[in-house]
């Protein structure tokens, strides 16, 4: 009996370790979570439109500490990595935000016009839409801009997700800031 109990316990420990490793691989046993975001910059959003931009992870952080009246700002992090930066601005009616940001949109990759609001640009890693509005009785424009987007992995799919998000969120963000079409 001198060597047998030791061998059994070694096999038992090894078997338990393999069983534990196998259980860790089963769905629901990892610490990775899918996140549902229903509010950005103090404004309701459709979680299904935000989901494509976010990977699974352990920790979600939505930072809207830079938000000011008429200038909502929020950054969405998963596990400390920025995955979405959303900005809204109320600007003068004679300012052309799409023209002013042409170069930065090029840096976001292959910008192309989109039929959203009064004009929009969709790039590989970000997008911007503009719509004329009245804010506090004066003619203005509302600009909704997002970047920092690297998901979904497929560029065409990512661009579709950006366009869907802007199309849905532009009127919601405008209303939240009191900028009426």
Backbone as a printed PyTorch tensor [residue, N CA C, xyz], in Angstrom:
tensor([[[  0.8080,  -1.2010,   0.0000],
         [  0.0000,   0.0000,   0.0000],
         [  0.8460,   1.2570,   0.0000]],

        [[  2.1270,   1.1230,  -0.0990],
         [  2.9710,   2.3040,  -0.0150],
         [  2.8370,   3.1990,  -1.2290]],

        [[  2.8020,   2.6640,  -2.4660],
         [  2.7430,   3.5150,  -3.6570],
         [  1.3320,   3.7110,  -4.1840]],

        [[  0.3910,   2.8500,  -3.8830],
         [ -0.9430,   2.9050,  -4.4670],
         [ -1.7430,   4.1300,  -4.0400]],

        [[ -1.8170,   4.4570,  -2.7630],
         [ -2.6030,   5.6370,  -2.3920],
         [ -2.0640,   6.9130,  -3.0510]],

        [[ -0.7420,   7.0580,  -3.1490],
         [ -0.1590,   8.2390,  -3.7830],
         [ -0.5490,   8.3410,  -5.2390]],

        [[ -0.5480,   7.1980,  -5.9280],
         [ -0.9200,   7.2150,  -7.3420],
         [ -2.3860,   7.5730,  -7.5030]],

        [[ -3.2250,   7.0360,  -6.6640],
         [ -4.6510,   7.3490,  -6.7580],
         [ -4.8940,   8.8320,  -6.5190]],

        [[ -4.2390,   9.3980,  -5.5300],
         [ -4.4710,  10.8120,  -5.2470],
         [ -3.9180,  11.6800,  -6.3740]],

        [[ -2.7970,  11.2590,  -7.0080],
         [ -2.2660,  12.0190,  -8.1360],
         [ -3.2520,  11.9740,  -9.2920]],

        [[ -3.7930,  10.8010,  -9.5700],
         [ -4.7720,  10.6700, -10.6430],
         [ -6.0120,  11.4800, -10.2980]],

        [[ -6.4570,  11.4360,  -9.0610],
         [ -7.6420,  12.1810,  -8.6490],
         [ -7.4270,  13.6790,  -8.7910]],

        [[ -6.2680,  14.1640,  -8.3860],
         [ -5.9700,  15.5940,  -8.4990],
         [ -5.9030,  15.9830,  -9.9740]],

        [[ -5.2090,  15.1580, -10.7770],
         [ -5.0980,  15.4440, -12.2090],
         [ -6.4890,  15.4170, -12.8590]],

        [[ -7.3060,  14.4320, -12.5080],
         [ -8.6640,  14.3380, -13.0560],
         [ -9.5130,  15.5360, -12.6510]],

        [[ -9.3880,  15.9580, -11.4120],
         [-10.1440,  17.1210, -10.9400],
         [ -9.7060,  18.3830, -11.6710]],

        [[ -8.4060,  18.5150, -11.9150],
         [ -7.8980,  19.6880, -12.6350],
         [ -8.4420,  19.7160, -14.0610]],

        [[ -8.4510,  18.5460, -14.7320],
         [ -8.9900,  18.4850, -16.0910],
         [-10.4870,  18.7820, -16.1070]],

        [[-11.2120,  18.2490, -15.1260],
         [-12.6390,  18.5100, -15.0340],
         [-12.8880,  19.9990, -14.8020]],

        [[-12.1190,  20.6130, -13.9310],
         [-12.2500,  22.0530, -13.6680],
         [-11.9800,  22.8780, -14.9090]],

        [[-10.9500,  22.5170, -15.6520],
         [-10.6230,  23.2450, -16.8870],
         [-11.7470,  23.0920, -17.9030]],

        [[-12.3130,  21.8950, -18.0010],
         [-13.4120,  21.6690, -18.9410],
         [-14.6390,  22.4820, -18.5380]],

        [[-14.9310,  22.5450, -17.2600],
         [-16.0800,  23.3220, -16.7930],
         [-15.9030,  24.8110, -17.0650]],

        [[-14.6720,  25.3010, -16.9750],
         [-14.4060,  26.7190, -17.2290],
         [-14.7170,  27.0800, -18.6770]],

        [[-14.6390,  26.1120, -19.5930],
         [-14.8750,  26.3860, -21.0050],
         [-16.3500,  26.3400, -21.3730]],

        [[-17.1850,  25.8180, -20.4940],
         [-18.6070,  25.7350, -20.7900],
         [-19.2250,  27.1270, -20.8060]],

        [[-20.2340,  27.3600, -21.6550],
         [-20.9070,  28.6610, -21.6800],
         [-21.4560,  28.9990, -20.3030]],

        [[-21.3170,  30.2330, -19.9150],
         [-21.8330,  30.6790, -18.6380],
         [-20.8610,  30.5160, -17.4970]],

        [[-19.7460,  29.8560, -17.7170],
         [-18.7990,  29.6390, -16.6420],
         [-17.6360,  30.6250, -16.6810]],

        [[-17.5350,  31.4340, -17.7040],
         [-16.4310,  32.3900, -17.7490],
         [-16.8880,  33.7100, -17.1590]],

        [[-15.9350,  34.5930, -16.9090],
         [-16.2710,  35.8850, -16.3320],
         [-16.5880,  36.9130, -17.4140]],

        [[-16.5280,  36.5380, -18.6980],
         [-16.8450,  37.4480, -19.7940],
         [-18.3570,  37.6750, -19.8490]],

        [[-18.7640,  38.9360, -19.9960],
         [-20.1820,  39.2810, -20.0520],
         [-20.4790,  40.0380, -21.3360]],

        [[-21.7040,  39.8980, -21.7980],
         [-22.2140,  40.7310, -22.8820],
         [-22.9100,  41.8980, -22.2020]],

        [[-22.6180,  43.1080, -22.6360],
         [-23.1490,  44.2870, -21.9660],
         [-24.3380,  44.8660, -22.7110]],

        [[-25.2800,  45.3940, -21.9460],
         [-26.4490,  46.0610, -22.5030],
         [-26.4260,  47.5080, -22.0270]],

        [[-26.2750,  48.4350, -22.9680],
         [-26.2340,  49.8600, -22.6480],
         [-27.5320,  50.4820, -23.1420]],

        [[-28.3230,  51.0620, -22.2310],
         [-29.6110,  51.6470, -22.6080],
         [-29.6270,  53.1670, -22.4590]],

        [[-28.4930,  53.7360, -22.0240],
         [-28.3950,  55.1850, -21.8810],
         [-26.9670,  55.6260, -22.1610]],

        [[-26.8330,  56.6630, -22.9820],
         [-25.5300,  57.2660, -23.2630],
         [-25.6660,  58.7760, -23.1310]],

        [[-24.7690,  59.4010, -22.4240],
         [-24.7670,  60.8600, -22.2610],
         [-26.1050,  61.3540, -21.7150]],

        [[-26.7400,  60.5760, -20.8460],
         [-28.0080,  60.9790, -20.2570],
         [-29.2050,  60.8210, -21.1730]],

        [[-29.0300,  60.1670, -22.3180],
         [-30.1070,  59.9920, -23.2920],
         [-30.3360,  58.5050, -23.5280]],

        [[-31.6090,  58.1290, -23.6080],
         [-31.9330,  56.7240, -23.8720],
         [-31.4300,  56.3120, -25.2550]],

        [[-30.9240,  55.0820, -25.3410],
         [-30.4950,  54.4980, -26.6100],
         [-31.0460,  53.0830, -26.6990]],

        [[-31.1890,  52.6100, -27.9050],
         [-31.6070,  51.2360, -28.1370],
         [-30.3880,  50.3460, -27.8870]],

        [[-30.4280,  49.4900, -26.8580],
         [-29.2780,  48.6340, -26.5570],
         [-28.8240,  47.7900, -27.7470]],

        [[-29.7580,  47.4010, -28.6100],
         [-29.4020,  46.5850, -29.7790],
         [-28.5400,  47.3650, -30.7680]],

        [[-28.6260,  48.6990, -30.7490],
         [-27.8180,  49.5150, -31.6580],
         [-26.4310,  49.8110, -31.0970]],

        [[-26.2650,  49.6810, -29.7860],
         [-24.9600,  49.8930, -29.1500],
         [-24.1760,  48.5790, -29.0950]],

        [[-24.8830,  47.4760, -28.9410],
         [-24.2580,  46.1610, -28.7550],
         [-23.1910,  45.7960, -29.7860]],

        [[-23.3780,  46.0770, -31.0810],
         [-22.3520,  45.6700, -32.0500],
         [-20.9830,  46.3070, -31.8110]],

        [[-20.9500,  47.4490, -31.1280],
         [-19.6930,  48.1640, -30.9160],
         [-18.9000,  47.6530, -29.7130]],

        [[-19.5350,  46.8310, -28.8770],
         [-18.9140,  46.4230, -27.6190],
         [-18.5480,  44.9440, -27.6040]],

        [[-17.3150,  44.6330, -27.2200],
         [-16.9370,  43.2240, -27.0740],
         [-17.4550,  42.6840, -25.7450]],

        [[-17.3960,  41.3900, -25.5880],
         [-17.6540,  40.8100, -24.2760],
         [-16.4930,  41.1890, -23.3830]],

        [[-16.7300,  41.2230, -22.0980],
         [-15.6590,  41.5650, -21.1840],
         [-16.0880,  41.3800, -19.7510]],

        [[-15.2450,  41.8290, -18.8530],
         [-15.5190,  41.7050, -17.4300],
         [-16.1220,  42.9740, -16.8480]],

        [[-15.7210,  44.1510, -17.3790],
         [-16.1710,  45.4020, -16.7740],
         [-16.5410,  46.4340, -17.8420]],

        [[-17.7120,  47.0270, -17.6790],
         [-18.1880,  48.0970, -18.5480],
         [-18.1320,  49.4040, -17.7710]],

        [[-17.6250,  50.4510, -18.4200],
         [-17.6230,  51.7790, -17.7970],
         [-18.1190,  52.7820, -18.8290]],

        [[-19.1430,  53.5470, -18.4630],
         [-19.6410,  54.6310, -19.3000],
         [-19.3030,  55.9230, -18.5750]],

        [[-18.4320,  56.7200, -19.1690],
         [-17.9570,  57.9620, -18.5540],
         [-18.5720,  59.1510, -19.2800]],

        [[-19.4430,  59.8760, -18.5730],
         [-20.0310,  61.0780, -19.1710],
         [-19.6210,  62.3280, -18.4010]],

        [[-18.4640,  62.2780, -17.7770],
         [-17.9920,  63.3850, -16.9420],
         [-17.6840,  64.6500, -17.7410]],

        [[-17.5280,  64.5530, -19.0520],
         [-17.2270,  65.7280, -19.8780],
         [-18.4900,  66.4100, -20.4130]],

        [[-19.6640,  65.8690, -20.0950],
         [-20.9230,  66.4070, -20.6010],
         [-21.2270,  67.7720, -19.9930]],

        [[-21.6630,  68.6820, -20.8630],
         [-22.1390,  70.0050, -20.4520],
         [-23.4520,  70.2600, -21.1840]],

        [[-24.2620,  71.2370, -20.7300],
         [-25.5050,  71.5370, -21.4500],
         [-25.2210,  71.8600, -22.9240]],

        [[-25.9410,  71.1980, -23.8180],
         [-25.7570,  71.4040, -25.2500],
         [-24.5520,  70.6950, -25.8270]],

        [[-23.7880,  70.0110, -24.9780],
         [-22.5920,  69.2960, -25.4370],
         [-22.4400,  67.9620, -24.7110]],

        [[-23.3270,  67.0150, -24.9960],
         [-23.1700,  65.7100, -24.3560],
         [-21.9130,  65.0000, -24.8600]],

        [[-21.2170,  64.3750, -23.9420],
         [-19.9950,  63.6310, -24.2540],
         [-20.0040,  62.3620, -23.4080]],

        [[-19.7370,  61.2420, -24.0220],
         [-19.5550,  60.0420, -23.2170],
         [-18.6540,  59.0540, -23.9320]],

        [[-17.9000,  58.3650, -23.1060],
         [-16.9670,  57.3510, -23.5790],
         [-17.3780,  56.0220, -22.9650]],

        [[-17.3470,  54.9800, -23.7890],
         [-17.7200,  53.6500, -23.3250],
         [-16.4820,  52.7620, -23.3840]],

        [[-16.1320,  52.2220, -22.2270],
         [-14.9550,  51.3640, -22.0920],
         [-15.3930,  49.9510, -21.7250]],

        [[-14.7130,  48.9670, -22.2580],
         [-14.8570,  47.5810, -21.8150],
         [-13.4650,  47.1300, -21.4000]],

        [[-13.3560,  46.7140, -20.1540],
         [-12.0820,  46.2680, -19.5780],
         [-10.9780,  47.3100, -19.7740]],

        [[-11.3460,  48.5870, -19.6170],
         [-10.3730,  49.6720, -19.6740],
         [-10.0200,  50.1530, -21.0680]],

        [[-10.5820,  49.5460, -22.1160],
         [-10.2900,  49.9470, -23.4950],
         [-11.4820,  50.7120, -24.0670]],

        [[-11.2130,  51.8800, -24.6590],
         [-12.2630,  52.6950, -25.2670],
         [-12.8100,  52.0020, -26.5140]],

        [[-14.1470,  51.8680, -26.5740],
         [-14.7850,  51.2400, -27.7360],
         [-15.7880,  52.1520, -28.4270]],

        [[-16.1630,  53.2470, -27.7770],
         [-17.1150,  54.1760, -28.3790],
         [-16.9790,  55.5300, -27.6990]],

        [[-16.8500,  56.5800, -28.5110],
         [-16.8210,  57.9450, -27.9940],
         [-17.9070,  58.7090, -28.7350]],

        [[-18.9250,  59.1410, -28.0000],
         [-20.0860,  59.8150, -28.5680],
         [-20.0920,  61.2710, -28.1350]],

        [[-20.3110,  62.1650, -29.1200],
         [-20.3630,  63.5980, -28.8330],
         [-21.5470,  64.2200, -29.5530]],

        [[-22.1680,  65.1670, -28.8980],
         [-23.2170,  65.9590, -29.5220],
         [-22.8790,  67.4290, -29.3420]],

        [[-23.2340,  68.2460, -30.3310],
         [-22.9640,  69.6830, -30.2550],
         [-24.0800,  70.4560, -30.9330]],

        [[-24.4330,  71.5880, -30.3460],
         [-25.3320,  72.5440, -30.9830],
         [-24.4300,  73.6400, -31.5260]],

        [[-24.4670,  73.8440, -32.8510],
         [-23.5460,  74.7810, -33.4980],
         [-24.3170,  75.8170, -34.3200]],

        [[-23.6090,  76.8550, -34.7120],
         [-24.1730,  77.9350, -35.5300],
         [-24.6510,  77.3850, -36.8760]],

        [[-25.6940,  78.0050, -37.4510],
         [-26.2390,  77.4920, -38.7100],
         [-25.3190,  77.6720, -39.9190]],

        [[-24.3920,  78.6200, -39.8550],
         [-23.5190,  78.8510, -41.0110],
         [-22.2200,  78.0400, -40.9530]],

        [[-22.0570,  77.2450, -39.9100],
         [-20.8780,  76.3950, -39.7580],
         [-21.1430,  75.0630, -40.4560]],

        [[-20.1730,  74.5570, -41.2060],
         [-20.3130,  73.2710, -41.8970],
         [-19.4410,  72.2230, -41.1990]],

        [[-20.0090,  71.5000, -40.2270],
         [-19.2120,  70.5330, -39.4700],
         [-18.6630,  69.4020, -40.3300]],

        [[-19.3880,  69.0060, -41.3700],
         [-18.8980,  67.9250, -42.2300],
         [-17.6580,  68.3710, -42.9940]],

        [[-17.6520,  69.6030, -43.4570],
         [-16.4870,  70.1450, -44.1630],
         [-15.3270,  70.3330, -43.1830]],

        [[-15.6370,  70.8590, -42.0050],
         [-14.5990,  71.1420, -41.0100],
         [-13.9040,  69.8780, -40.5130]],

        [[-14.5860,  68.7590, -40.5650],
         [-14.0050,  67.5130, -40.0430],
         [-13.5910,  66.5420, -41.1460]],

        [[-13.5520,  67.0180, -42.3780],
         [-13.1820,  66.1470, -43.5000],
         [-11.8870,  65.3790, -43.2530]],

        [[-10.8690,  66.0880, -42.8130],
         [ -9.5670,  65.4510, -42.6130],
         [ -9.6080,  64.4110, -41.4950]],

        [[-10.2580,  64.7450, -40.3820],
         [-10.3240,  63.7640, -39.2920],
         [-11.1760,  62.5640, -39.6940]],

        [[-12.1920,  62.7720, -40.5030],
         [-12.9910,  61.6410, -40.9780],
         [-12.1530,  60.7560, -41.8980]],

        [[-11.2680,  61.3510, -42.6800],
         [-10.3740,  60.5500, -43.5240],
         [ -9.4880,  59.6540, -42.6670]],

        [[ -9.0440,  60.1850, -41.5360],
         [ -8.2110,  59.3770, -40.6310],
         [ -9.0050,  58.1990, -40.0610]],

        [[-10.3210,  58.3420, -39.9960],
         [-11.1630,  57.2510, -39.5050],
         [-11.4190,  56.1980, -40.5780]],

        [[-10.9950,  56.4680, -41.8080],
         [-11.0290,  55.4530, -42.8530],
         [-12.1550,  55.5480, -43.8500]],

        [[-11.8340,  55.8790, -45.0870],
         [-12.7290,  55.7960, -46.2340],
         [-14.1010,  56.4460, -45.9940]],

        [[-14.1530,  57.7480, -45.6680],
         [-15.4400,  58.3960, -45.4070],
         [-16.3220,  58.4500, -46.6540]],

        [[-17.6110,  58.2710, -46.4430],
         [-18.5830,  58.3320, -47.5380],
         [-19.8520,  59.0090, -47.0220]],

        [[-20.5250,  59.7720, -47.8900],
         [-21.7570,  60.4390, -47.4640],
         [-22.8640,  59.4250, -47.1890]],

        [[-23.7790,  59.8290, -46.3000],
         [-24.9420,  58.9990, -45.9840],
         [-26.1620,  59.9060, -45.8930]],

        [[-27.3060,  59.3620, -46.2000],
         [-28.5500,  60.1240, -46.2030],
         [-29.1970,  60.0800, -44.8170]],

        [[-28.6460,  60.8770, -43.9120],
         [-29.1620,  60.9790, -42.5480],
         [-29.2190,  62.4620, -42.2180]],

        [[-30.3360,  62.9260, -41.6630],
         [-30.4660,  64.3340, -41.3040],
         [-30.2570,  65.2160, -42.5170]],

        [[-29.4960,  66.3080, -42.3330],
         [-29.1730,  67.2160, -43.4380],
         [-27.8480,  66.8560, -44.0860]],

        [[-27.2190,  65.8230, -43.5890],
         [-25.9570,  65.3630, -44.1380],
         [-25.2480,  64.5000, -43.1190]],

        [[-24.5280,  63.5230, -43.6070],
         [-23.8020,  62.6230, -42.7100],
         [-22.6130,  62.0370, -43.4500]],

        [[-21.6480,  61.5970, -42.6720],
         [-20.4830,  60.8980, -43.1950],
         [-20.2840,  59.6430, -42.3590]],

        [[-20.1120,  58.5250, -43.0360],
         [-19.8260,  57.2580, -42.3640],
         [-18.4210,  56.8490, -42.7890]],

        [[-17.5620,  56.5740, -41.8160],
         [-16.1990,  56.1140, -42.0870],
         [-16.0330,  54.7180, -41.4820]],

        [[-14.8550,  54.1510, -41.6440],
         [-14.6100,  52.7980, -41.1340],
         [-14.6490,  52.7160, -39.6110]],

        [[-14.2590,  53.7940, -38.9260],
         [-14.1540,  53.7500, -37.4620],
         [-14.9060,  54.8720, -36.7680]],

        [[-15.8390,  55.5090, -37.4590],
         [-16.6150,  56.5800, -36.8550],
         [-17.6070,  57.1540, -37.8430]],

        [[-18.4350,  58.0930, -37.3570],
         [-19.4650,  58.6810, -38.2050],
         [-19.9260,  60.0040, -37.6110]],

        [[-20.5640,  60.8180, -38.4660],
         [-21.0950,  62.1020, -38.0320],
         [-22.3500,  62.4100, -38.8330]],

        [[-23.3580,  62.9900, -38.1420],
         [-24.5760,  63.4410, -38.8130],
         [-24.9210,  64.8360, -38.3120]],

        [[-25.5570,  65.6250, -39.1940],
         [-25.9150,  67.0130, -38.8990],
         [-27.3760,  67.2270, -39.2700]],

        [[-28.0800,  68.0130, -38.4420],
         [-29.4700,  68.3510, -38.7630],
         [-29.7680,  69.7530, -38.2640]],

        [[-30.3940,  70.5720, -39.1170],
         [-30.8010,  71.9210, -38.7260],
         [-31.8920,  71.8260, -37.6620]],

        [[-31.8860,  72.7910, -36.7440],
         [-32.8720,  72.7850, -35.6810],
         [-33.0360,  74.1960, -35.1150]],

        [[-34.0120,  74.3180, -34.2330],
         [-34.2060,  75.5590, -33.4930],
         [-33.9200,  75.2460, -32.0330]],

        [[-33.0170,  76.0120, -31.4500],
         [-32.6390,  75.8190, -30.0520],
         [-32.7990,  77.1490, -29.3370]],

        [[-33.6250,  77.1670, -28.3090],
         [-33.9030,  78.3790, -27.5390],
         [-34.3060,  79.5350, -28.4560]],

        [[-35.1520,  79.2200, -29.4490],
         [-35.6940,  80.2230, -30.3510],
         [-34.7740,  80.6600, -31.4790]],

        [[-33.5860,  80.1070, -31.5690],
         [-32.6280,  80.5060, -32.6080],
         [-32.2980,  79.3350, -33.5270]],

        [[-32.0480,  79.6670, -34.7910],
         [-31.6450,  78.6520, -35.7720],
         [-30.2660,  78.1260, -35.3960]],

        [[-30.1390,  76.8120, -35.3610],
         [-28.8810,  76.1420, -35.0400],
         [-28.7950,  74.8530, -35.8470]],

        [[-27.7420,  74.1030, -35.5860],
         [-27.5840,  72.7590, -36.1390],
         [-27.1770,  71.8450, -34.9890]],

        [[-27.6210,  70.6140, -35.0810],
         [-27.1760,  69.6260, -34.1050],
         [-26.2360,  68.6610, -34.8130]],

        [[-25.1000,  68.3970, -34.1850],
         [-24.0880,  67.4970, -34.7370],
         [-23.9420,  66.3130, -33.7850]],

        [[-24.0980,  65.1120, -34.2970],
         [-23.8720,  63.8920, -33.5240],
         [-22.6980,  63.1640, -34.1570]],

        [[-21.6960,  62.8920, -33.3380],
         [-20.4140,  62.3830, -33.8250],
         [-20.0030,  61.2000, -32.9590]],

        [[-19.5350,  60.1290, -33.5740],
         [-18.9980,  59.0300, -32.7880],
         [-17.7570,  58.4740, -33.4580]],

        [[-16.8130,  58.0710, -32.6160],
         [-15.5940,  57.4430, -33.1290],
         [-15.0290,  56.5030, -32.0760]],

        [[-13.8410,  56.0000, -32.3540],
         [-13.2400,  55.0080, -31.4660],
         [-13.7990,  53.6210, -31.6990]],

        [[-14.5010,  53.4340, -32.8030],
         [-15.2290,  52.1940, -33.0660],
         [-14.3620,  51.2160, -33.8590]],

        [[-14.1280,  50.0390, -33.2880],
         [-13.3510,  48.9920, -33.9560],
         [-14.1440,  47.7010, -34.1330]],

        [[-15.3670,  47.6810, -33.6490],
         [-16.2190,  46.5040, -33.7500],
         [-17.5020,  46.8940, -34.4380]],

        [[-18.1440,  45.9900, -35.1350],
         [-17.7670,  44.6270, -35.4530],
         [-16.4700,  44.5630, -36.2720]],

        [[-15.8680,  43.3880, -36.2830],
         [-14.6000,  43.1930, -36.9900],
         [-14.7380,  43.4550, -38.4870]],

        [[-15.8340,  43.0220, -39.0870],
         [-16.0690,  43.2150, -40.5130],
         [-16.3920,  44.6910, -40.7750]],

        [[-15.6100,  45.3420, -41.6290],
         [-15.7450,  46.7790, -41.8670],
         [-17.1110,  47.1470, -42.4320]],

        [[-17.6190,  46.3960, -43.3880],
         [-18.9340,  46.6980, -43.9700],
         [-20.0270,  46.5940, -42.9100]],

        [[-19.9320,  45.5890, -42.0710],
         [-20.8980,  45.4030, -40.9880],
         [-20.7960,  46.5620, -39.9880]],

        [[-19.5720,  46.9720, -39.6720],
         [-19.3410,  48.0890, -38.7460],
         [-19.9520,  49.3750, -39.2990]],

        [[-19.7410,  49.6280, -40.5860],
         [-20.2880,  50.8340, -41.2160],
         [-21.8220,  50.8140, -41.1870]],

        [[-22.4260,  49.6560, -41.4260],
         [-23.8910,  49.5440, -41.3380],
         [-24.3620,  49.8300, -39.9160]],

        [[-23.6390,  49.3060, -38.9280],
         [-24.0070,  49.5360, -37.5270],
         [-23.8930,  51.0210, -37.1690]],

        [[-22.8480,  51.6810, -37.6550],
         [-22.6840,  53.1210, -37.4150],
         [-23.8420,  53.9010, -38.0370]],

        [[-24.1970,  53.5600, -39.2610],
         [-25.2940,  54.2590, -39.9430],
         [-26.6180,  54.0430, -39.2200]],

        [[-26.9070,  52.8170, -38.8150],
         [-28.1460,  52.5270, -38.0800],
         [-28.1940,  53.3010, -36.7750]],

        [[-27.0680,  53.3360, -36.0620],
         [-27.0160,  54.0560, -34.7930],
         [-27.3130,  55.5390, -35.0110]],

        [[-26.6210,  56.1740, -35.9600],
         [-26.8370,  57.6070, -36.2250],
         [-28.2770,  57.8860, -36.6460]],

        [[-28.8020,  57.0820, -37.5390],
         [-30.1650,  57.2880, -38.0440],
         [-31.1730,  57.2550, -36.8950]],

        [[-30.9940,  56.3390, -35.9820],
         [-31.9060,  56.1980, -34.8470],
         [-31.6530,  57.2480, -33.7630]],

        [[-30.3980,  57.5090, -33.4600],
         [-30.0610,  58.3280, -32.2970],
         [-30.0940,  59.8320, -32.5520]],

        [[-29.8920,  60.2870, -33.7840],
         [-29.8700,  61.7270, -34.0600],
         [-31.1450,  62.4250, -33.5740]],

        [[-32.3500,  61.9790, -33.9430],
         [-33.5450,  62.6830, -33.4520],
         [-33.7160,  62.5940, -31.9410]],

        [[-33.3160,  61.4880, -31.3470],
         [-33.4300,  61.3100, -29.8960],
         [-32.4940,  62.2810, -29.1700]],

        [[-31.2550,  62.3720, -29.6390],
         [-30.2710,  63.2710, -29.0250],
         [-30.6880,  64.7310, -29.1940]],

        [[-31.2040,  65.0800, -30.3720],
         [-31.6600,  66.4540, -30.6130],
         [-32.7740,  66.8280, -29.6470]],

        [[-33.7360,  65.9460, -29.5090],
         [-34.8560,  66.2160, -28.6060],
         [-34.3740,  66.3660, -27.1680]],

        [[-33.4600,  65.5170, -26.7570],
         [-32.9360,  65.5800, -25.3870],
         [-32.2440,  66.9130, -25.1030]],

        [[-31.6510,  67.5170, -26.1260],
         [-30.9540,  68.7980, -25.9540],
         [-31.8460,  69.9970, -26.2740]],

        [[-33.1250,  69.7470, -26.5730],
         [-34.0500,  70.8410, -26.8610],
         [-33.8050,  71.4980, -28.2010]],

        [[-33.3200,  70.7350, -29.1530],
         [-33.0140,  71.2360, -30.4960],
         [-34.0830,  70.6770, -31.4410]],

        [[-35.1040,  71.4880, -31.7350],
         [-36.2620,  71.0280, -32.5090],
         [-36.0570,  71.1990, -34.0160]],

        [[-36.3670,  70.1630, -34.8020],
         [-36.2260,  70.2600, -36.2710],
         [-37.1530,  71.3210, -36.8630]]])
